[in-house]
Amino acid sequence: MSAVFAWVETFKGAANPTSWEALGAGRTLADGLGVPLVALILGENAEAVAKQAGEYGADKAIVCEDATLHGFRLEPYAALLTKLVQDNSPAVVIAVGTSRGRELLAASAADTDSGMITEALELSLDGNKVVATRPAYAGKVLSEVRSSGEGTLFLTIRGRAFKPNELNSGASIDIEKVDAVLSEDDIATKIESFEEETGTVNLTDAAIIVSGGRGMANNPKPAPDGVEDATVWKAQDGFANVIQPLADVLGAAVGASRAAVDAGFIPYAHQVGQTGKVVSPDLYIACGISGAIQHQAGMRSSKVIVAINKDPEAPIFKLARYGIVGDLYEVVPALTEELKKRLGK
Amino acid sequence: MHVVVFTRSTPDTAAKVVVDDNGNVTWGDAGLVVNPWDEYALEEAILQAKSGGGKATVVAIGPEAHNDALKHSLAMGLNEAVRVEDEALDPFDSLHYATAAAGAVNKMGDVDLVIFGKESIDVGTDQHAYQTARKLGWTMLSYVSRILDVDYAAGTIRVERMLEQGKQIVTSRLPAVMTVMKDINEPRYPSFIGIRKAAKAQIPVWSLAELGVDVPAKGVEIVAYKNLPVRETECEMLEGTPQEQAAALVEKLLEEKVL
């Protein structure tokens, strides 16, 4: 069976918000190659997710709900994907380039000595060869990469770079159940605990991101007596009481520049840029961020960029669609209030 | 015990990287530095070798330009350095890279732990790390933000991993390959004495024949590099009091349909 296989990533039995994009990009490739689009769904609740995959444009689903696949672990997932690839020789295996998607596809590509393209931003076909545009040199340039057209191509796409297919409610799907390859005794890695960050929006999935930079230190609120580092306290207070309320009203994720992270204003998990996360939301609001080239590498593909900065010469304004020269500690609260009014929240 | 860490030389993070008229990637006269993610991997290798009472070896796959990164690593305190280079080897192809990297680790024979930085900024990917683990047939521990326990004699390890949804703690077995995140440690600067010693170091070069491996056929090729599309940089400045600026911005964002 030649096919395009698309891994629909799930977390606790539900598809990730970006997972359907793999079916969106996969559909175009499958149609171009004249082969079916097969969704692979592994883990708890896979059959229910498979029915959704049918509604999101998959022709068929392969599912495995084995207990070893509850909670992603590379060993059992890669062993099963590798076997499915060896048995079916799909033309393409596609997934969204999340942390798990990247390692799963890379592992099976190595197991089967197959080519791999990661972080595709655009895709096209040249006969049976896949041509992809992807970032290189930390997103400062693009490279065009072409598959050999032989064997299987493993392909990850940048989250939010491709659209999901239109939802076709009630569409039926043919579901094939397969067995796991490894048993629990074969798997060295055991998950001891998972401390979920609840209530926060994941940066790479976010449609809107509000980010703070070095300018967060200019909080006019005085630090309480006895605080070890007044600057750090002011900036942390600003993230919690100025940036977060704006993010809350927008349903946005909170990002930060490397300068803010290195200064201890906010944990590294929020860093956007060359050594942080690469994001492409619909709206990126940069507050007190000058826009160093390393930061730009992480956010320049955002659809609309808004810059709020005291310094009219800040490089971020060269990238922004809308600019406000001013004190973020005045502008951001005003913006939060205005949005509450306009959005009726 | 023996820790191996992989590194490479990449353009300085502040460098302006562009594609010139001949289609080549250039970064002017900006120097090469250690791939920024690798600094954490190098530091962790030094710390692990010290606490485990063993040694740490740094390896680069590719041409002589990577000696810069290797010498920086030695100056930081890595015990030994080696480079793998071969005409048949394309270090930008992840399968070639992983085949050579696994070959080098197997040639050393006594390795307990292999550490990579989270990704390489030149190729813009992390796939070579996972693929090295698979070529070795070892456990892969990705996105490690802390090593909580490790017992090299017993071959057990317990780590904290940073994933999109939060922090996960897993236990696993050695030998293992890991990628480390930025918050795992605070990389040291090379000492003056370290720099002087590293400058004189002779770095051995291994060929694929010496590793006893052949590289597979390439499944993908880089056709061309392109500059980023020029952004429409007309920035519309919103004037007035903060309240007026905020109101004007909300108006614009509603028009853009991004709210």
Boltz contact constraints between the chains, C-beta under 6 A:
constraints:
  - contact:
      token1: [A, 74]
      token2: [B, 140]
      max_distance: 6.0
  - contact:
      token1: [A, 99]
      token2: [B, 143]
      max_distance: 6.0
  - contact:
      token1: [A, 99]
      token2: [B, 163]
      max_distance: 6.0
  - contact:
      token1: [A, 103]
      token2: [B, 130]
      max_distance: 6.0
  - contact:
      token1: [A, 103]
      token2: [B, 142]
      max_distance: 6.0
  - contact:
      token1: [A, 106]
      token2: [B, 127]
      max_distance: 6.0
  - contact:
      token1: [A, 106]
      token2: [B, 130]
      max_distance: 6.0
  - contact:
      token1: [A, 106]
      token2: [B, 131]
      max_distance: 6.0
  - contact:
      token1: [A, 107]
      token2: [B, 130]
      max_distance: 6.0
  - contact:
      token1: [A, 107]
      token2: [B, 134]
      max_distance: 6.0
  - contact:
      token1: [A, 110]
      token2: [B, 98]
      max_distance: 6.0
  - contact:
      token1: [A, 110]
      token2: [B, 131]
      max_distance: 6.0
  - contact:
      token1: [A, 110]
      token2: [B, 134]
      max_distance: 6.0
  - contact:
      token1: [A, 110]
      token2: [B, 135]
      max_distance: 6.0
  - contact:
      token1: [A, 111]
      token2: [B, 134]
      max_distance: 6.0
  - contact:
      token1: [A, 113]
      token2: [B, 216]
      max_distance: 6.0
  - contact:
      token1: [A, 114]
      token2: [B, 219]
      max_distance: 6.0
  - contact:
      token1: [A, 115]
      token2: [B, 219]
      max_distance: 6.0
  - contact:
      token1: [A, 115]
      token2: [B, 220]
      max_distance: 6.0
  - contact:
      token1: [A, 116]
      token2: [B, 127]
      max_distance: 6.0
  - contact:
      token1: [A, 117]
      token2: [B, 220]
      max_distance: 6.0
  - contact:
      token1: [A, 118]
      token2: [B, 125]
      max_distance: 6.0
  - contact:
      token1: [A, 118]
      token2: [B, 127]
      max_distance: 6.0
  - contact:
      token1: [A, 135]
      token2: [B, 124]
      max_distance: 6.0
  - contact:
      token1: [A, 136]
      token2: [B, 124]
      max_distance: 6.0
  - contact:
      token1: [A, 137]
      token2: [B, 17]
      max_distance: 6.0
  - contact:
      token1: [A, 137]
      token2: [B, 122]
      max_distance: 6.0
  - contact:
      token1: [A, 138]
      token2: [B, 121]
      max_distance: 6.0
  - contact:
      token1: [A, 140]
      token2: [B, 17]
      max_distance: 6.0
  - contact:
      token1: [A, 141]
      token2: [B, 17]
      max_distance: 6.0
  - contact:
      token1: [A, 141]
      token2: [B, 19]
      max_distance: 6.0
  - contact:
      token1: [A, 141]
      token2: [B, 225]
      max_distance: 6.0
  - contact:
      token1: [A, 142]
      token2: [B, 226]
      max_distance: 6.0
  - contact:
      token1: [A, 143]
      token2: [B, 222]
      max_distance: 6.0
  - contact:
      token1: [A, 143]
      token2: [B, 225]
      max_distance: 6.0
  - contact:
      token1: [A, 144]
      token2: [B, 223]
      max_distance: 6.0
  - contact:
      token1: [A, 144]
      token2: [B, 224]
      max_distance: 6.0
  - contact:
      token1: [A, 145]
      token2: [B, 220]
      max_distance: 6.0
  - contact:
      token1: [A, 145]
      token2: [B, 222]
      max_distance: 6.0
  - contact:
      token1: [A, 146]
      token2: [B, 221]
      max_distance: 6.0
  - contact:
      token1: [A, 146]
      token2: [B, 223]
      max_distance: 6.0
  - contact:
      token1: [A, 147]
      token2: [B, 220]
      max_distance: 6.0
  - contact:
      token1: [A, 148]
      token2: [B, 219]
      max_distance: 6.0
  - contact:
      token1: [A, 188]
      token2: [B, 139]
      max_distance: 6.0
  - contact:
      token1: [A, 188]
      token2: [B, 172]
      max_distance: 6.0
  - contact:
      token1: [A, 188]
      token2: [B, 173]
      max_distance: 6.0
  - contact:
      token1: [A, 189]
      token2: [B, 170]
      max_distance: 6.0
  - contact:
      token1: [A, 189]
      token2: [B, 172]
      max_distance: 6.0
  - contact:
      token1: [A, 190]
      token2: [B, 171]
      max_distance: 6.0
  - contact:
      token1: [A, 191]
      token2: [B, 170]
      max_distance: 6.0
  - contact:
      token1: [A, 192]
      token2: [B, 169]
      max_distance: 6.0
  - contact:
      token1: [A, 192]
      token2: [B, 171]
      max_distance: 6.0
  - contact:
      token1: [A, 193]
      token2: [B, 169]
      max_distance: 6.0
  - contact:
      token1: [A, 194]
      token2: [B, 168]
      max_distance: 6.0
  - contact:
      token1: [A, 195]
      token2: [B, 166]
      max_distance: 6.0
  - contact:
      token1: [A, 195]
      token2: [B, 167]
      max_distance: 6.0
  - contact:
      token1: [A, 196]
      token2: [B, 165]
      max_distance: 6.0
  - contact:
      token1: [A, 196]
      token2: [B, 166]
      max_distance: 6.0
  - contact:
      token1: [A, 197]
      token2: [B, 166]
      max_distance: 6.0
  - contact:
      token1: [A, 202]
      token2: [B, 164]
      max_distance: 6.0
  - contact:
      token1: [A, 268]
      token2: [B, 182]
      max_distance: 6.0
  - contact:
      token1: [A, 268]
      token2: [B, 183]
      max_distance: 6.0
  - contact:
      token1: [A, 274]
      token2: [B, 13]
      max_distance: 6.0
  - contact:
      token1: [A, 275]
      token2: [B, 36]
      max_distance: 6.0
  - contact:
      token1: [A, 282]
      token2: [B, 258]
      max_distance: 6.0
  - contact:
      token1: [A, 283]
      token2: [B, 258]
      max_distance: 6.0
  - contact:
      token1: [A, 294]
      token2: [B, 13]
      max_distance: 6.0
  - contact:
      token1: [A, 304]
      token2: [B, 256]
      max_distance: 6.0
  - contact:
      token1: [A, 304]
      token2: [B, 258]
      max_distance: 6.0
  - contact:
      token1: [A, 317]
      token2: [B, 235]
      max_distance: 6.0
  - contact:
      token1: [A, 318]
      token2: [B, 233]
      max_distance: 6.0
  - contact:
      token1: [A, 320]
      token2: [B, 235]
      max_distance: 6.0
  - contact:
      token1: [A, 322]
      token2: [B, 236]
      max_distance: 6.0
  - contact:
      token1: [A, 322]
      token2: [B, 249]
      max_distance: 6.0
  - contact:
      token1: [A, 322]
      token2: [B, 252]
      max_distance: 6.0
  - contact:
      token1: [A, 323]
      token2: [B, 235]
      max_distance: 6.0
  - contact:
      token1: [A, 323]
      token2: [B, 237]
      max_distance: 6.0
  - contact:
      token1: [A, 324]
      token2: [B, 238]
      max_distance: 6.0
  - contact:
      token1: [A, 324]
      token2: [B, 245]
      max_distance: 6.0
  - contact:
      token1: [A, 326]
      token2: [B, 242]
      max_distance: 6.0
  - contact:
      token1: [A, 330]
      token2: [B, 242]
      max_distance: 6.0
  - contact:
      token1: [A, 331]
      token2: [B, 242]
      max_distance: 6.0
  - contact:
      token1: [A, 331]
      token2: [B, 245]
      max_distance: 6.0
  - contact:
      token1: [A, 334]
      token2: [B, 242]
      max_distance: 6.0
  - contact:
      token1: [A, 334]
      token2: [B, 243]
      max_distance: 6.0
  - contact:
      token1: [A, 334]
      token2: [B, 246]
      max_distance: 6.0
  - contact:
      token1: [A, 335]
      token2: [B, 246]
      max_distance: 6.0
  - contact:
      token1: [A, 338]
      token2: [B, 246]
      max_distance: 6.0
  - contact:
      token1: [A, 338]
      token2: [B, 247]
      max_distance: 6.0
  - contact:
      token1: [A, 338]
      token2: [B, 250]
      max_distance: 6.0
  - contact:
      token1: [A, 339]
      token2: [B, 250]
      max_distance: 6.0
  - contact:
      token1: [A, 342]
      token2: [B, 250]
      max_distance: 6.0
